[in-house]
Amino acid sequence: MQYDRIRALREDKDLTQEQVGKAINVPQRTYAYYEAGQRMVPPHVLSALAVFHDVSVDYLLNLTDKKKPYPRKSGKV
């Protein structure tokens, strides 16, 4: 599940849940629920996490092992 991946990505960067939460504009407690699999991660948060970690949403969802995101449209995040 994506829960393991979002935790691993955060830990690989030595970041706290609070730091990632602030970066993607969600409270630390909410982010902790996402990592623990206690809440579904909404699409807008998945997108923000993908941009923040520079990976594809497919990678976060464990649909692929390739981290590299698809090319983004210019001017859009």
mmCIF file as gemmi writes it, N, C-alpha and C atoms, coordinates in Angstrom:
data_model
loop_
_atom_site.group_PDB
_atom_site.id
_atom_site.type_symbol
_atom_site.label_atom_id
_atom_site.label_alt_id
_atom_site.label_comp_id
_atom_site.label_asym_id
_atom_site.label_entity_id
_atom_site.label_seq_id
_atom_site.pdbx_PDB_ins_code
_atom_site.Cartn_x
_atom_site.Cartn_y
_atom_site.Cartn_z
_atom_site.occupancy
_atom_site.B_iso_or_equiv
_atom_site.pdbx_formal_charge
_atom_site.auth_seq_id
_atom_site.auth_asym_id
_atom_site.pdbx_PDB_model_num
ATOM 1 N N . MET Axp A 1 ? 0.832 -1.189 0 1 0 ? 1 A 1
ATOM 2 C CA . MET Axp A 1 ? 0 0 0 1 0 ? 1 A 1
ATOM 3 C C . MET Axp A 1 ? 0.871 1.245 0 1 0 ? 1 A 1
ATOM 4 N N . GLN Axp A 2 ? 0.311 2.371 -0.377 1 0 ? 2 A 1
ATOM 5 C CA . GLN Axp A 2 ? 1.074 3.604 -0.434 1 0 ? 2 A 1
ATOM 6 C C . GLN Axp A 2 ? 1.548 4.04 0.935 1 0 ? 2 A 1
ATOM 7 N N . TYR Axp A 3 ? 0.965 3.532 1.993 1 0 ? 3 A 1
ATOM 8 C CA . TYR Axp A 3 ? 1.334 3.964 3.338 1 0 ? 3 A 1
ATOM 9 C C . TYR Axp A 3 ? 2.806 3.663 3.634 1 0 ? 3 A 1
ATOM 10 N N . ASP Axp A 4 ? 3.254 2.489 3.253 1 0 ? 4 A 1
ATOM 11 C CA . ASP Axp A 4 ? 4.661 2.143 3.46 1 0 ? 4 A 1
ATOM 12 C C . ASP Axp A 4 ? 5.576 3.052 2.652 1 0 ? 4 A 1
ATOM 13 N N . ARG Axp A 5 ? 5.166 3.366 1.462 1 0 ? 5 A 1
ATOM 14 C CA . ARG Axp A 5 ? 6.008 4.18 0.591 1 0 ? 5 A 1
ATOM 15 C C . ARG Axp A 5 ? 6.111 5.615 1.07 1 0 ? 5 A 1
ATOM 16 N N . ILE Axp A 6 ? 4.998 6.2 1.527 1 0 ? 6 A 1
ATOM 17 C CA . ILE Axp A 6 ? 5.103 7.588 1.966 1 0 ? 6 A 1
ATOM 18 C C . ILE Axp A 6 ? 5.939 7.694 3.237 1 0 ? 6 A 1
ATOM 19 N N . ARG Axp A 7 ? 5.861 6.679 4.065 1 0 ? 7 A 1
ATOM 20 C CA . ARG Axp A 7 ? 6.71 6.685 5.268 1 0 ? 7 A 1
ATOM 21 C C . ARG Axp A 7 ? 8.181 6.53 4.881 1 0 ? 7 A 1
ATOM 22 N N . ALA Axp A 8 ? 8.471 5.592 3.987 1 0 ? 8 A 1
ATOM 23 C CA . ALA Axp A 8 ? 9.856 5.348 3.573 1 0 ? 8 A 1
ATOM 24 C C . ALA Axp A 8 ? 10.454 6.593 2.908 1 0 ? 8 A 1
ATOM 25 N N . LEU Axp A 9 ? 9.675 7.255 2.055 1 0 ? 9 A 1
ATOM 26 C CA . LEU Axp A 9 ? 10.171 8.464 1.404 1 0 ? 9 A 1
ATOM 27 C C . LEU Axp A 9 ? 10.491 9.549 2.434 1 0 ? 9 A 1
ATOM 28 N N . ARG Axp A 10 ? 9.622 9.692 3.422 1 0 ? 10 A 1
ATOM 29 C CA . ARG Axp A 10 ? 9.854 10.687 4.472 1 0 ? 10 A 1
ATOM 30 C C . ARG Axp A 10 ? 11.102 10.346 5.271 1 0 ? 10 A 1
ATOM 31 N N . GLU Axp A 11 ? 11.231 9.079 5.671 1 0 ? 11 A 1
ATOM 32 C CA . GLU Axp A 11 ? 12.377 8.665 6.479 1 0 ? 11 A 1
ATOM 33 C C . GLU Axp A 11 ? 13.68 8.75 5.697 1 0 ? 11 A 1
ATOM 34 N N . ASP Axp A 12 ? 13.634 8.469 4.395 1 0 ? 12 A 1
ATOM 35 C CA . ASP Axp A 12 ? 14.839 8.573 3.564 1 0 ? 12 A 1
ATOM 36 C C . ASP Axp A 12 ? 15.389 9.997 3.553 1 0 ? 12 A 1
ATOM 37 N N . LYS Axp A 13 ? 14.508 10.969 3.714 1 0 ? 13 A 1
ATOM 38 C CA . LYS Axp A 13 ? 14.932 12.372 3.731 1 0 ? 13 A 1
ATOM 39 C C . LYS Axp A 13 ? 15.14 12.894 5.15 1 0 ? 13 A 1
ATOM 40 N N . ASP Axp A 14 ? 15.029 12.002 6.144 1 0 ? 14 A 1
ATOM 41 C CA . ASP Axp A 14 ? 15.173 12.392 7.554 1 0 ? 14 A 1
ATOM 42 C C . ASP Axp A 14 ? 14.237 13.533 7.937 1 0 ? 14 A 1
ATOM 43 N N . LEU Axp A 15 ? 13.002 13.43 7.499 1 0 ? 15 A 1
ATOM 44 C CA . LEU Axp A 15 ? 12.004 14.443 7.808 1 0 ? 15 A 1
ATOM 45 C C . LEU Axp A 15 ? 11.027 13.914 8.851 1 0 ? 15 A 1
ATOM 46 N N . THR Axp A 16 ? 10.449 14.827 9.619 1 0 ? 16 A 1
ATOM 47 C CA . THR Axp A 16 ? 9.407 14.451 10.571 1 0 ? 16 A 1
ATOM 48 C C . THR Axp A 16 ? 8.054 14.49 9.867 1 0 ? 16 A 1
ATOM 49 N N . GLN Axp A 17 ? 7.073 13.866 10.502 1 0 ? 17 A 1
ATOM 50 C CA . GLN Axp A 17 ? 5.719 13.938 9.963 1 0 ? 17 A 1
ATOM 51 C C . GLN Axp A 17 ? 5.241 15.387 9.939 1 0 ? 17 A 1
ATOM 52 N N . GLU Axp A 18 ? 5.619 16.153 10.923 1 0 ? 18 A 1
ATOM 53 C CA . GLU Axp A 18 ? 5.227 17.555 10.98 1 0 ? 18 A 1
ATOM 54 C C . GLU Axp A 18 ? 5.798 18.335 9.794 1 0 ? 18 A 1
ATOM 55 N N . GLN Axp A 19 ? 7.059 18.085 9.463 1 0 ? 19 A 1
ATOM 56 C CA . GLN Axp A 19 ? 7.682 18.792 8.337 1 0 ? 19 A 1
ATOM 57 C C . GLN Axp A 19 ? 6.983 18.47 7.022 1 0 ? 19 A 1
ATOM 58 N N . VAL Axp A 20 ? 6.68 17.197 6.797 1 0 ? 20 A 1
ATOM 59 C CA . VAL Axp A 20 ? 5.991 16.82 5.557 1 0 ? 20 A 1
ATOM 60 C C . VAL Axp A 20 ? 4.58 17.39 5.558 1 0 ? 20 A 1
ATOM 61 N N . GLY Axp A 21 ? 3.903 17.303 6.694 1 0 ? 21 A 1
ATOM 62 C CA . GLY Axp A 21 ? 2.553 17.859 6.795 1 0 ? 21 A 1
ATOM 63 C C . GLY Axp A 21 ? 2.52 19.333 6.441 1 0 ? 21 A 1
ATOM 64 N N . LYS Axp A 22 ? 3.467 20.095 6.968 1 0 ? 22 A 1
ATOM 65 C CA . LYS Axp A 22 ? 3.53 21.524 6.649 1 0 ? 22 A 1
ATOM 66 C C . LYS Axp A 22 ? 3.785 21.74 5.165 1 0 ? 22 A 1
ATOM 67 N N . ALA Axp A 23 ? 4.651 20.931 4.586 1 0 ? 23 A 1
ATOM 68 C CA . ALA Axp A 23 ? 5.002 21.085 3.165 1 0 ? 23 A 1
ATOM 69 C C . ALA Axp A 23 ? 3.811 20.818 2.253 1 0 ? 23 A 1
ATOM 70 N N . ILE Axp A 24 ? 2.93 19.914 2.662 1 0 ? 24 A 1
ATOM 71 C CA . ILE Axp A 24 ? 1.775 19.576 1.816 1 0 ? 24 A 1
ATOM 72 C C . ILE Axp A 24 ? 0.474 20.157 2.365 1 0 ? 24 A 1
ATOM 73 N N . ASN Axp A 25 ? 0.6 20.974 3.416 1 0 ? 25 A 1
ATOM 74 C CA . ASN Axp A 25 ? -0.531 21.704 3.976 1 0 ? 25 A 1
ATOM 75 C C . ASN Axp A 25 ? -1.592 20.812 4.633 1 0 ? 25 A 1
ATOM 76 N N . VAL Axp A 26 ? -1.156 19.838 5.411 1 0 ? 26 A 1
ATOM 77 C CA . VAL Axp A 26 ? -2.068 19.042 6.24 1 0 ? 26 A 1
ATOM 78 C C . VAL Axp A 26 ? -1.492 18.98 7.657 1 0 ? 26 A 1
ATOM 79 N N . PRO Axp A 27 ? -2.354 18.894 8.658 1 0 ? 27 A 1
ATOM 80 C CA . PRO Axp A 27 ? -1.858 18.794 10.031 1 0 ? 27 A 1
ATOM 81 C C . PRO Axp A 27 ? -1.038 17.512 10.253 1 0 ? 27 A 1
ATOM 82 N N . GLN Axp A 28 ? -0.102 17.577 11.172 1 0 ? 28 A 1
ATOM 83 C CA . GLN Axp A 28 ? 0.759 16.42 11.473 1 0 ? 28 A 1
ATOM 84 C C . GLN Axp A 28 ? -0.072 15.199 11.827 1 0 ? 28 A 1
ATOM 85 N N . ARG Axp A 29 ? -1.104 15.363 12.644 1 0 ? 29 A 1
ATOM 86 C CA . ARG Axp A 29 ? -1.94 14.232 13.071 1 0 ? 29 A 1
ATOM 87 C C . ARG Axp A 29 ? -2.596 13.574 11.863 1 0 ? 29 A 1
ATOM 88 N N . THR Axp A 30 ? -3.103 14.37 10.952 1 0 ? 30 A 1
ATOM 89 C CA . THR Axp A 30 ? -3.733 13.829 9.744 1 0 ? 30 A 1
ATOM 90 C C . THR Axp A 30 ? -2.714 13.062 8.917 1 0 ? 30 A 1
ATOM 91 N N . TYR Axp A 31 ? -1.53 13.647 8.757 1 0 ? 31 A 1
ATOM 92 C CA . TYR Axp A 31 ? -0.482 12.959 8.007 1 0 ? 31 A 1
ATOM 93 C C . TYR Axp A 31 ? -0.116 11.642 8.686 1 0 ? 31 A 1
ATOM 94 N N . ALA Axp A 32 ? -0.052 11.632 10 1 0 ? 32 A 1
ATOM 95 C CA . ALA Axp A 32 ? 0.262 10.405 10.738 1 0 ? 32 A 1
ATOM 96 C C . ALA Axp A 32 ? -0.787 9.33 10.454 1 0 ? 32 A 1
ATOM 97 N N . TYR Axp A 33 ? -2.048 9.729 10.379 1 0 ? 33 A 1
ATOM 98 C CA . TYR Axp A 33 ? -3.114 8.77 10.033 1 0 ? 33 A 1
ATOM 99 C C . TYR Axp A 33 ? -2.907 8.189 8.637 1 0 ? 33 A 1
ATOM 100 N N . TYR Axp A 34 ? -2.473 9.032 7.701 1 0 ? 34 A 1
ATOM 101 C CA . TYR Axp A 34 ? -2.205 8.541 6.35 1 0 ? 34 A 1
ATOM 102 C C . TYR Axp A 34 ? -1.102 7.496 6.374 1 0 ? 34 A 1
ATOM 103 N N . GLU Axp A 35 ? -0.011 7.803 7.061 1 0 ? 35 A 1
ATOM 104 C CA . GLU Axp A 35 ? 1.121 6.868 7.123 1 0 ? 35 A 1
ATOM 105 C C . GLU Axp A 35 ? 0.737 5.55 7.785 1 0 ? 35 A 1
ATOM 106 N N . ALA Axp A 36 ? -0.128 5.625 8.776 1 0 ? 36 A 1
ATOM 107 C CA . ALA Axp A 36 ? -0.532 4.42 9.505 1 0 ? 36 A 1
ATOM 108 C C . ALA Axp A 36 ? -1.623 3.639 8.772 1 0 ? 36 A 1
ATOM 109 N N . GLY Axp A 37 ? -2.139 4.204 7.685 1 0 ? 37 A 1
ATOM 110 C CA . GLY Axp A 37 ? -3.198 3.531 6.948 1 0 ? 37 A 1
ATOM 111 C C . GLY Axp A 37 ? -4.545 3.64 7.63 1 0 ? 37 A 1
ATOM 112 N N . GLN Axp A 38 ? -4.685 4.599 8.533 1 0 ? 38 A 1
ATOM 113 C CA . GLN Axp A 38 ? -5.94 4.771 9.264 1 0 ? 38 A 1
ATOM 114 C C . GLN Axp A 38 ? -6.905 5.711 8.557 1 0 ? 38 A 1
ATOM 115 N N . ARG Axp A 39 ? -6.419 6.397 7.545 1 0 ? 39 A 1
ATOM 116 C CA . ARG Axp A 39 ? -7.264 7.249 6.708 1 0 ? 39 A 1
ATOM 117 C C . ARG Axp A 39 ? -6.84 7.091 5.266 1 0 ? 39 A 1
ATOM 118 N N . MET Axp A 40 ? -7.841 7.17 4.393 1 0 ? 40 A 1
ATOM 119 C CA . MET Axp A 40 ? -7.544 7.17 2.964 1 0 ? 40 A 1
ATOM 120 C C . MET Axp A 40 ? -6.868 8.489 2.614 1 0 ? 40 A 1
ATOM 121 N N . VAL Axp A 41 ? -5.878 8.418 1.746 1 0 ? 41 A 1
ATOM 122 C CA . VAL Axp A 41 ? -5.191 9.631 1.311 1 0 ? 41 A 1
ATOM 123 C C . VAL Axp A 41 ? -5.974 10.198 0.124 1 0 ? 41 A 1
ATOM 124 N N . PRO Axp A 42 ? -6.519 11.424 0.278 1 0 ? 42 A 1
ATOM 125 C CA . PRO Axp A 42 ? -7.294 11.998 -0.822 1 0 ? 42 A 1
ATOM 126 C C . PRO Axp A 42 ? -6.421 12.307 -2.033 1 0 ? 42 A 1
ATOM 127 N N . PRO Axp A 43 ? -7.031 12.347 -3.215 1 0 ? 43 A 1
ATOM 128 C CA . PRO Axp A 43 ? -6.256 12.585 -4.437 1 0 ? 43 A 1
ATOM 129 C C . PRO Axp A 43 ? -5.4 13.85 -4.399 1 0 ? 43 A 1
ATOM 130 N N . HIS Axp A 44 ? -5.9 14.943 -3.847 1 0 ? 44 A 1
ATOM 131 C CA . HIS Axp A 44 ? -5.103 16.173 -3.829 1 0 ? 44 A 1
ATOM 132 C C . HIS Axp A 44 ? -3.881 16.043 -2.929 1 0 ? 44 A 1
ATOM 133 N N . VAL Axp A 45 ? -3.981 15.227 -1.888 1 0 ? 45 A 1
ATOM 134 C CA . VAL Axp A 45 ? -2.832 14.998 -1.006 1 0 ? 45 A 1
ATOM 135 C C . VAL Axp A 45 ? -1.841 14.061 -1.693 1 0 ? 45 A 1
ATOM 136 N N . LEU Axp A 46 ? -2.334 13.04 -2.378 1 0 ? 46 A 1
ATOM 137 C CA . LEU Axp A 46 ? -1.445 12.158 -3.15 1 0 ? 46 A 1
ATOM 138 C C . LEU Axp A 46 ? -0.648 12.964 -4.166 1 0 ? 46 A 1
ATOM 139 N N . SER Axp A 47 ? -1.331 13.868 -4.838 1 0 ? 47 A 1
ATOM 140 C CA . SER Axp A 47 ? -0.662 14.71 -5.827 1 0 ? 47 A 1
ATOM 141 C C . SER Axp A 47 ? 0.397 15.587 -5.164 1 0 ? 47 A 1
ATOM 142 N N . ALA Axp A 48 ? 0.054 16.186 -4.021 1 0 ? 48 A 1
ATOM 143 C CA . ALA Axp A 48 ? 1.016 17.037 -3.303 1 0 ? 48 A 1
ATOM 144 C C . ALA Axp A 48 ? 2.22 16.226 -2.835 1 0 ? 48 A 1
ATOM 145 N N . LEU Axp A 49 ? 1.983 15.015 -2.348 1 0 ? 49 A 1
ATOM 146 C CA . LEU Axp A 49 ? 3.088 14.154 -1.915 1 0 ? 49 A 1
ATOM 147 C C . LEU Axp A 49 ? 3.982 13.777 -3.092 1 0 ? 49 A 1
ATOM 148 N N . ALA Axp A 50 ? 3.374 13.473 -4.229 1 0 ? 50 A 1
ATOM 149 C CA . ALA Axp A 50 ? 4.153 13.115 -5.416 1 0 ? 50 A 1
ATOM 150 C C . ALA Axp A 50 ? 5.049 14.27 -5.846 1 0 ? 50 A 1
ATOM 151 N N . VAL Axp A 51 ? 4.509 15.474 -5.849 1 0 ? 51 A 1
ATOM 152 C CA . VAL Axp A 51 ? 5.292 16.648 -6.222 1 0 ? 51 A 1
ATOM 153 C C . VAL Axp A 51 ? 6.391 16.875 -5.19 1 0 ? 51 A 1
ATOM 154 N N . PHE Axp A 52 ? 6.043 16.806 -3.913 1 0 ? 52 A 1
ATOM 155 C CA . PHE Axp A 52 ? 7.012 17.05 -2.845 1 0 ? 52 A 1
ATOM 156 C C . PHE Axp A 52 ? 8.181 16.078 -2.915 1 0 ? 52 A 1
ATOM 157 N N . HIS Axp A 53 ? 7.89 14.8 -3.147 1 0 ? 53 A 1
ATOM 158 C CA . HIS Axp A 53 ? 8.935 13.775 -3.168 1 0 ? 53 A 1
ATOM 159 C C . HIS Axp A 53 ? 9.508 13.54 -4.567 1 0 ? 53 A 1
ATOM 160 N N . ASP Axp A 54 ? 8.956 14.222 -5.577 1 0 ? 54 A 1
ATOM 161 C CA . ASP Axp A 54 ? 9.39 14.072 -6.961 1 0 ? 54 A 1
ATOM 162 C C . ASP Axp A 54 ? 9.294 12.625 -7.429 1 0 ? 54 A 1
ATOM 163 N N . VAL Axp A 55 ? 8.13 12.04 -7.175 1 0 ? 55 A 1
ATOM 164 C CA . VAL Axp A 55 ? 7.823 10.687 -7.626 1 0 ? 55 A 1
ATOM 165 C C . VAL Axp A 55 ? 6.45 10.715 -8.29 1 0 ? 55 A 1
ATOM 166 N N . SER Axp A 56 ? 6.081 9.618 -8.924 1 0 ? 56 A 1
ATOM 167 C CA . SER Axp A 56 ? 4.756 9.537 -9.539 1 0 ? 56 A 1
ATOM 168 C C . SER Axp A 56 ? 3.724 9.085 -8.51 1 0 ? 56 A 1
ATOM 169 N N . VAL Axp A 57 ? 2.482 9.445 -8.754 1 0 ? 57 A 1
ATOM 170 C CA . VAL Axp A 57 ? 1.394 8.955 -7.908 1 0 ? 57 A 1
ATOM 171 C C . VAL Axp A 57 ? 1.311 7.435 -8.03 1 0 ? 57 A 1
ATOM 172 N N . ASP Axp A 58 ? 1.581 6.9 -9.215 1 0 ? 58 A 1
ATOM 173 C CA . ASP Axp A 58 ? 1.595 5.447 -9.394 1 0 ? 58 A 1
ATOM 174 C C . ASP Axp A 58 ? 2.601 4.788 -8.449 1 0 ? 58 A 1
ATOM 175 N N . TYR Axp A 59 ? 3.735 5.425 -8.247 1 0 ? 59 A 1
ATOM 176 C CA . TYR Axp A 59 ? 4.724 4.888 -7.301 1 0 ? 59 A 1
ATOM 177 C C . TYR Axp A 59 ? 4.161 4.912 -5.89 1 0 ? 59 A 1
ATOM 178 N N . LEU Axp A 60 ? 3.541 6.015 -5.501 1 0 ? 60 A 1
ATOM 179 C CA . LEU Axp A 60 ? 2.957 6.099 -4.162 1 0 ? 60 A 1
ATOM 180 C C . LEU Axp A 60 ? 1.881 5.046 -3.943 1 0 ? 60 A 1
ATOM 181 N N . LEU Axp A 61 ? 1.136 4.743 -5.004 1 0 ? 61 A 1
ATOM 182 C CA . LEU Axp A 61 ? 0.056 3.758 -4.909 1 0 ? 61 A 1
ATOM 183 C C . LEU Axp A 61 ? 0.545 2.323 -5.083 1 0 ? 61 A 1
ATOM 184 N N . ASN Axp A 62 ? 1.861 2.167 -5.219 1 0 ? 62 A 1
ATOM 185 C CA . ASN Axp A 62 ? 2.472 0.85 -5.367 1 0 ? 62 A 1
ATOM 186 C C . ASN Axp A 62 ? 2.043 0.147 -6.661 1 0 ? 62 A 1
ATOM 187 N N . LEU Axp A 63 ? 1.767 0.943 -7.691 1 0 ? 63 A 1
ATOM 188 C CA . LEU Axp A 63 ? 1.409 0.388 -8.992 1 0 ? 63 A 1
ATOM 189 C C . LEU Axp A 63 ? 2.631 0.19 -9.872 1 0 ? 63 A 1
ATOM 190 N N . THR Axp A 64 ? 3.736 0.81 -9.48 1 0 ? 64 A 1
ATOM 191 C CA . THR Axp A 64 ? 4.995 0.67 -10.196 1 0 ? 64 A 1
ATOM 192 C C . THR Axp A 64 ? 6.137 0.823 -9.199 1 0 ? 64 A 1
ATOM 193 N N . ASP Axp A 65 ? 7.283 0.296 -9.572 1 0 ? 65 A 1
ATOM 194 C CA . ASP Axp A 65 ? 8.475 0.467 -8.741 1 0 ? 65 A 1
ATOM 195 C C . ASP Axp A 65 ? 9.359 1.601 -9.269 1 0 ? 65 A 1
ATOM 196 N N . LYS Axp A 66 ? 8.931 2.226 -10.367 1 0 ? 66 A 1
ATOM 197 C CA . LYS Axp A 66 ? 9.687 3.34 -10.937 1 0 ? 66 A 1
ATOM 198 C C . LYS Axp A 66 ? 9.257 4.633 -10.243 1 0 ? 66 A 1
ATOM 199 N N . LYS Axp A 67 ? 10.219 5.287 -9.619 1 0 ? 67 A 1
ATOM 200 C CA . LYS Axp A 67 ? 9.913 6.515 -8.89 1 0 ? 67 A 1
ATOM 201 C C . LYS Axp A 67 ? 9.695 7.715 -9.796 1 0 ? 67 A 1
ATOM 202 N N . LYS Axp A 68 ? 10.388 7.742 -10.924 1 0 ? 68 A 1
ATOM 203 C CA . LYS Axp A 68 ? 10.395 8.928 -11.79 1 0 ? 68 A 1
ATOM 204 C C . LYS Axp A 68 ? 8.968 9.313 -12.195 1 0 ? 68 A 1
ATOM 205 N N . PRO Axp A 69 ? 8.601 10.565 -11.928 1 0 ? 69 A 1
ATOM 206 C CA . PRO Axp A 69 ? 7.262 11.005 -12.319 1 0 ? 69 A 1
ATOM 207 C C . PRO Axp A 69 ? 7.167 11.247 -13.815 1 0 ? 69 A 1
ATOM 208 N N . TYR Axp A 70 ? 5.947 11.284 -14.301 1 0 ? 70 A 1
ATOM 209 C CA . TYR Axp A 70 ? 5.719 11.649 -15.689 1 0 ? 70 A 1
ATOM 210 C C . TYR Axp A 70 ? 6.116 13.111 -15.867 1 0 ? 70 A 1
ATOM 211 N N . PRO Axp A 71 ? 6.491 13.507 -17.074 1 0 ? 71 A 1
ATOM 212 C CA . PRO Axp A 71 ? 6.807 14.928 -17.295 1 0 ? 71 A 1
ATOM 213 C C . PRO Axp A 71 ? 5.573 15.78 -16.954 1 0 ? 71 A 1
ATOM 214 N N . ARG Axp A 72 ? 5.798 16.873 -16.259 1 0 ? 72 A 1
ATOM 215 C CA . ARG Axp A 72 ? 4.708 17.743 -15.855 1 0 ? 72 A 1
ATOM 216 C C . ARG Axp A 72 ? 4.451 18.793 -16.945 1 0 ? 72 A 1
ATOM 217 N N . LYS Axp A 73 ? 3.213 19.245 -17.025 1 0 ? 73 A 1
ATOM 218 C CA . LYS Axp A 73 ? 2.877 20.315 -17.939 1 0 ? 73 A 1
ATOM 219 C C . LYS Axp A 73 ? 3.531 21.588 -17.43 1 0 ? 73 A 1
ATOM 220 N N . SER Axp A 74 ? 4.028 22.392 -18.318 1 0 ? 74 A 1
ATOM 221 C CA . SER Axp A 74 ? 4.684 23.628 -17.896 1 0 ? 74 A 1
ATOM 222 C C . SER Axp A 74 ? 3.659 24.553 -17.247 1 0 ? 74 A 1
ATOM 223 N N . GLY Axp A 75 ? 4.094 25.163 -16.147 1 0 ? 75 A 1
ATOM 224 C CA . GLY Axp A 75 ? 3.228 26.09 -15.43 1 0 ? 75 A 1
ATOM 225 C C . GLY Axp A 75 ? 2.22 25.445 -14.515 1 0 ? 75 A 1
ATOM 226 N N . LYS Axp A 76 ? 2.208 24.121 -14.445 1 0 ? 76 A 1
ATOM 227 C CA . LYS Axp A 76 ? 1.244 23.422 -13.583 1 0 ? 76 A 1
ATOM 228 C C . LYS Axp A 76 ? 1.984 22.548 -12.608 1 0 ? 76 A 1
ATOM 229 N N . VAL Axp A 77 ? 1.452 22.484 -11.409 1 0 ? 77 A 1
ATOM 230 C CA . VAL Axp A 77 ? 2.033 21.62 -10.377 1 0 ? 77 A 1
ATOM 231 C C . VAL Axp A 77 ? 0.991 20.666 -9.889 1 0 ? 77 A 1
